[in-house]
């Protein structure tokens, strides 16, 4: 619970720093917030590296121990089966020997095979028992490692996208590139942690089945071993008893076989009758801890080596991306300036067009007014002339000269009006 609360507090602080970076109005404040966020991300990355090394070492150790459980349980089963089959063959050979038509060398060869099989069974069963106990403690350590990796992976998954977003508004400087390397390093570690958690989760599920199967096979092999030893002991006893029936003066081919069988049986009992190797729990736990510590250090060293090999490629990638962003920014700036230039030119043309149309409209209006004025004057003059003409007719007098002059004036006004219109 404490680890989870600590993770929540970390995320809240990180979120606050990132928000400050994004919304800072003062350049110095923004730079300070970015540095603070970078420091937090670096700390989280170091912790993630340590947890990854621990989890990776634990996974390898667990996988190796599960493999040893499988191998030893399989070896124990095969050896017990071999011992049982050999003892069954020895029963037949024993009967032949007791009837006087068997071969002592064949029986002794089978005796050696049976003894080796029983000793191998005992060794495999003991090893399986030891690895069952060791695997149990390793499994516990791996569960703890898995639980520790999960919140750290979540922190990284939130941290580096926020940090990357904050850096997006910065100029393309060497400092920004270094911080982008940190982002890529964090992204790589998050991906590695996520994959490791998947593998470790599968191994933790698998270990239950492996331990159960190993325990079952070891018990069966031990049972078969004890039964085969019991049968072998019975064969040896029968041979000894049959050999004892012979008189010293009689030919006794069973004597050599009985003695060899008794000797081999003693060797078998020395091994088989030994109690199971019960290693103290405290000793097993300490052994697991020491081995995990060793593997963690090895994985930590490997992490540094792998990152050193990948770092140049990451820096080259960031350099290419930075150059591409700078070119894109320059292209966008040129495009913006071009758009502004076109907009200014279009605005200028639109203004000139509006002014031209305004002038034409004004000229047209003035010409229309002049035309209307000329027409009005022409109508007035025509009306005046008509009135004068009517008056003259009424008076019965005529003045051709005046009429001619008025007509010329009307023609002049009409000509001037047409000229203005055109």
C-alpha positions in Angstrom: 0.0 0.0 0.0 2.8 2.4 0.9 4.5 1.7 -2.5 1.3 2.4 -4.3 0.7 5.7 -2.4 4.3 6.7 -3.1 3.7 6.1 -6.8 0.5 8.2 -6.8 2.4 11.1 -5.1 5.2 10.8 -7.6 2.7 11.0 -10.5 1.0 14.0 -9.0 4.2 15.9 -8.6 5.4 14.9 -12.1 2.1 16.1 -13.5 2.4 19.4 -11.7 5.9 19.9 -13.1 4.9 19.1 -16.6 1.9 21.4 -16.5 4.1 24.2 -15.2 6.5 23.5 -18.1 3.7 23.6 -20.7 2.0 26.8 -19.3 5.0 28.7 -18.1 5.1 32.3 -19.4 8.6 33.1 -18.2 11.4 31.3 -20.1 13.6 31.0 -17.0 10.8 29.4 -15.0 10.0 27.0 -17.9 13.6 25.9 -18.1 13.7 25.3 -14.4 10.6 23.2 -14.5 12.0 21.1 -17.4 15.2 20.5 -15.4 13.1 19.4 -12.4 11.1 17.0 -14.6 14.2 15.7 -16.2 15.7 15.0 -12.7 12.6 13.1 -11.7 12.6 11.1 -14.9 16.2 10.2 -14.4 15.5 9.0 -10.9 12.6 6.9 -12.1 14.8 5.5 -14.9 17.5 4.5 -12.5 14.9 2.7 -10.3 13.4 1.0 -13.4 16.8 -0.2 -14.5 17.5 -1.7 -11.0 14.1 -3.4 -11.0 14.5 -4.7 -14.5 17.9 -6.2 -13.6 16.4 -7.8 -10.6 13.4 -9.1 -12.5 15.5 -10.4 -15.4 17.8 -12.2 -13.1 14.9 -13.7 -11.2 13.2 -14.9 -14.4 16.4 -16.6 -15.7 16.9 -18.3 -12.3 13.3 -19.4 -12.2 13.4 -20.8 -15.7 16.7 -22.7 -15.0 15.3 -24.2 -11.8 12.1 -25.3 -13.6 14.2 -26.9 -16.2 16.2 -28.7 -13.6 13.0 -29.9 -11.9 11.8 -31.3 -15.3 15.1 -33.0 -16.0 15.6 -34.5 -12.6 12.0 -35.8 -12.3 12.4 -37.2 -15.8 15.7 -38.8 -15.0 14.3 -40.2 -11.8 11.4 -41.8 -13.6 13.6 -43.3 -16.3 16.1 -44.6 -13.9 13.4 -46.2 -11.7 11.9 -47.8 -14.7 15.3 -49.1 -15.8 15.9 -50.5 -12.3 12.6 -52.2 -12.3 13.1 -53.8 -15.7 16.6 -54.9 -14.8 15.5 -56.5 -11.5 12.8 -58.3 -13.5 15.4 -59.7 -15.8 17.6 -60.7 -12.8 14.7 -62.8 -11.4 14.8 -64.9 -14.6 18.6 -65.2 -14.5 18.5 -66.1 -10.8 16.1 -69.0 -11.5 18.4 -70.2 -14.3 21.5 -70.0 -12.0 19.7 -71.9 -9.2 18.8 -74.6 -11.7 22.4 -74.8 -12.8 22.0 -73.7 -16.4 22.5 -69.9 -16.0 25.6 -67.7 -16.7 27.1 -65.9 -13.7 28.7 -63.2 -15.9 25.3 -62.2 -17.3 23.7 -62.0 -13.9 26.6 -59.9 -12.5 26.3 -57.5 -15.5 22.6 -57.1 -14.7 23.4 -56.6 -11.1 25.7 -53.7 -12.0 23.0 -52.2 -14.2 20.4 -52.4 -11.5 22.7 -50.9 -8.8 23.6 -48.0 -11.1 19.9 -47.4 -11.9 18.9 -47.4 -8.3 21.7 -45.0 -7.4 20.8 -42.7 -10.3 17.2 -42.8 -9.2 18.1 -41.8 -5.7 20.3 -38.9 -6.9 17.6 -37.6 -9.3 14.9 -37.8 -6.7 17.1 -35.9 -4.2 18.0 -33.3 -6.8 14.3 -32.9 -7.7 13.5 -32.4 -4.0 16.2 -29.8 -3.6 15.1 -27.9 -6.7 11.4 -28.0 -5.5 12.4 -26.3 -2.3 14.7 -23.8 -4.1 12.1 -23.0 -6.8 9.5 -22.3 -4.0 11.7 -19.5 -2.6 12.7 -18.2 -6.0 9.0 -18.0 -7.0 8.4 -15.8 -3.9 11.2 -13.5 -4.8 9.9 -13.3 -8.4 6.5 -12.3 -7.2 7.9 -9.5 -5.2 10.0 -8.4 -8.2 6.9 -8.5 -10.4 4.9 -6.4 -8.0 7.7 -3.8 -7.7 8.1 -3.5 -11.5 4.4 -2.7 -12.2 4.1 0.7 -10.5 7.5 1.8 -11.9 6.5 0.8 -15.4 3.3 2.9 -15.0 5.3 5.9 -13.8 7.6 5.7 -16.8 4.6 5.3 -19.1 3.2 8.6 -17.8 6.5 10.4 -17.3 8.2 10.3 -20.7 5.1 11.2 -22.8 4.5 14.3 -20.7 8.2 15.2 -20.8 8.3 14.7 -24.6 5.3 17.0 -24.9 7.0 19.6 -22.8 10.1 19.4 -25.0 8.1 19.8 -28.2 7.8 23.6 -27.8 11.6 24.0 -27.2 14.0 25.2 -29.8 16.2 22.6 -31.5 19.3 22.9 -29.3 21.9 20.4 -28.0 20.2 20.5 -24.6 16.9 19.5 -26.1 18.6 16.6 -27.9 20.1 15.3 -24.7 16.7 15.4 -23.0 15.2 13.6 -26.0 17.8 10.9 -25.5 16.5 10.6 -22.0 13.0 10.2 -23.4 14.1 7.5 -25.8 15.9 5.7 -23.0 12.8 5.8 -20.8 10.6 4.6 -23.6 13.0 1.7 -24.2 13.1 0.8 -20.5 9.3 0.9 -20.3 9.0 -1.4 -23.3 11.5 -3.8 -21.8 9.8 -3.7 -18.4 6.4 -4.5 -20.0 7.8 -7.4 -21.9 9.7 -8.7 -18.9 6.5 -8.5 -16.8 4.7 -10.5 -19.4 7.4 -13.2 -19.4 7.7 -13.3 -15.7 3.9 -13.5 -15.3 3.8 -16.5 -17.6 6.7 -18.1 -15.7 5.0 -17.6 -12.3 1.9 -19.4 -13.7 4.0 -22.1 -15.2 6.0 -22.8 -12.0 2.9 -24.1 -10.2 2.4 -26.8 -12.8 6.1 -27.6 -13.0 6.4 -28.0 -9.2 3.3 -30.1 -9.0 4.4 -32.4 -11.9 7.9 -32.7 -10.5 6.7 -33.6 -7.0 4.4 -36.3 -8.4 7.0 -37.8 -10.6 9.6 -37.7 -7.9 7.2 -39.5 -5.5 6.5 -42.2 -8.1 10.2 -42.6 -8.9 11.0 -43.0 -5.2 8.3 -45.6 -4.8 9.5 -47.5 -7.8 13.1 -47.3 -6.5 12.2 -48.7 -3.1 10.2 -51.5 -4.6 13.1 -52.4 -7.0 15.5 -52.3 -4.1 13.3 -54.6 -2.1 13.0 -57.1 -5.0 16.7 -56.9 -5.6 17.4 -57.6 -1.9 15.1 -60.6 -2.1 17.0 -62.0 -5.0 20.3 -61.5 -3.2 18.9 -63.2 -0.1 17.6 -66.2 -2.1 21.0 -66.6 -3.8 22.8 -66.5 -0.5 20.4 -69.0 1.0 20.8 -71.4 -2.0 24.6 -71.0 -1.9 24.6 -71.8 1.8 22.9 -75.1 1.2 25.9 -76.4 -0.7 28.6 -78.3 1.2 32.1 -77.1 1.2 33.2 -80.1 -0.9 30.5 -79.6 -3.5 30.9 -77.4 -6.6 29.2 -74.2 -5.8 28.8 -71.8 -8.8 26.4 -69.6 -6.8 28.9 -68.7 -4.2 30.7 -66.1 -6.4 27.4 -64.6 -7.6 26.0 -64.5 -4.0 29.1 -62.7 -2.8 29.1 -60.2 -5.7 25.4 -59.6 -5.1 25.9 -59.0 -1.4 28.6 -56.5 -2.1 26.6 -54.6 -4.7 23.5 -54.6 -2.4 25.6 -53.0 0.3 26.7 -50.2 -2.0 23.0 -49.7 -3.1 21.8 -49.5 0.5 24.5 -47.0 1.4 23.0 -44.7 -1.2 19.3 -45.5 -1.2 18.7 -45.8 2.5 20.2 -42.3 3.2 17.5 -39.9 4.3 16.3 -37.2 1.8 18.6 -34.1 1.8 16.4 -31.7 3.8 18.2 -28.4 3.4 17.2 -25.9 6.1 14.7 -23.2 4.9 16.9 -20.4 6.2 19.9 -21.8 4.2 17.7 -22.2 1.1 16.4 -18.6 1.4 19.9 -17.2 1.9 21.2 -19.2 -1.1 18.4 -17.9 -3.3 19.1 -14.3 -2.1 22.8 -14.6 -2.8 22.2 -16.0 -6.3 19.6 -13.4 -7.1 22.0 -10.6 -6.0 24.7 -12.0 -8.2 22.4 -12.3 -11.2 21.0 -8.8 -10.6 24.5 -7.3 -10.8 25.2 -9.3 -13.9 22.0 -8.0 -15.6 22.8 -4.4 -14.4 26.2 -4.6 -16.1 24.5 -6.1 -19.2 22.0 -3.2 -19.3 24.8 -0.7 -19.4 26.6 -2.6 -22.1 23.5 -2.9 -24.2 22.6 0.8 -23.8 26.1 1.9 -24.7 25.8 -0.2 -27.9 22.4 1.3 -28.7 23.0 4.9 -27.6 24.8 6.0 -30.8 21.9 4.8 -32.9 19.5 6.6 -30.7 21.5 9.9 -30.9 21.7 9.6 -34.7 17.9 9.0 -34.8 17.3 12.1 -32.6 19.7 14.2 -34.8 17.8 13.2 -37.9 14.4 13.9 -36.4 15.7 17.2 -35.0 17.0 18.2 -38.5 13.7 17.1 -40.0 11.7 19.2 -37.5 14.0 22.2 -38.2 13.5 21.9 -42.0 9.8 21.5 -41.5 9.7 24.6 -39.3 11.7 26.6 -41.9 9.4 25.3 -44.6 6.4 26.2 -42.6 7.9 29.7 -42.0 8.5 30.2 -45.7 5.0 29.0 -46.5 3.5 31.3 -43.8 5.5 34.3 -45.3 4.3 33.3 -48.8 0.7 33.1 -47.6 1.0 36.5 -45.9 2.6 38.0 -49.1 -0.2 36.5 -51.3 -2.8 37.8 -48.8 -1.3 41.3 -48.9 -1.2 41.2 -52.7 -4.7 40.0 -52.9 -5.8 42.6 -50.4 -4.0 45.3 -52.5 -5.7 44.1 -55.7 -9.0 44.0 -54.0 -8.6 47.5 -52.7 -7.5 48.8 -56.2 -10.5 47.0 -57.7 -12.8 48.6 -55.2 -11.3 52.0 -55.8 -11.6 51.5 -59.6 -15.2 50.5 -59.3 -15.9 53.4 -57.0 -14.4 55.8 -59.5 -16.4 54.3 -62.4 -19.5 54.4 -60.3 -18.9 58.0 -59.4 -18.2 58.9 -63.0 -21.2 57.0 -64.2 -23.4 58.8 -61.6 -22.0 62.2 -62.6 -22.5 61.5 -66.3 -26.1 60.3 -65.5 -26.7 63.5 -63.6 -25.3 65.6 -66.4 -27.4 63.7 -69.0 -30.5 64.2 -66.9 -29.7 67.9 -66.5 -29.2 68.3 -70.3 -32.5 66.4 -71.0 -34.3 68.6 -68.4 -32.9 71.8 -70.0 -33.7 70.5 -73.5 -37.3 69.7 -72.4 -37.6 73.1 -70.8 -36.3 74.8 -73.9 -38.5 72.7 -76.1 -41.5 73.6 -73.9 -40.5 77.2 -74.0 -40.1 77.1 -77.8 -43.4 75.4 -78.2 -45.0 78.0 -76.0 -43.5 80.8 -78.0 -44.5 79.2 -81.2 -48.0 78.8 -80.0 -48.0 82.4 -78.9 -46.7 83.5 -82.3 -49.4 81.6 -84.0 -51.9 83.1 -81.8 -50.5 86.5 -82.5 -50.3 85.8 -86.2 -46.8 86.8 -86.4 -43.6 84.8 -87.3 -39.9 85.4 -86.6 -37.8 82.9 -88.6 -34.6 84.2 -87.4 -35.4 83.6 -83.7 -36.8 80.2 -84.5 -33.7 79.3 -86.4 -31.5 80.4 -83.5 -33.5 78.4 -81.0 -33.3 75.3 -83.1 -29.5 75.6 -83.3 -29.3 75.9 -79.5 -31.3 72.7 -79.0 -29.1 70.8 -81.5 -26.0 72.1 -79.6 -27.3 70.9 -76.3 -28.1 67.4 -77.7 -24.6 67.1 -79.2 -23.0 68.0 -75.9 -25.1 65.4 -74.0 -24.1 62.7 -76.4 -20.5 63.6 -76.0 -20.6 63.3 -72.2 -22.3 59.9 -72.4 -19.7 58.5 -74.8 
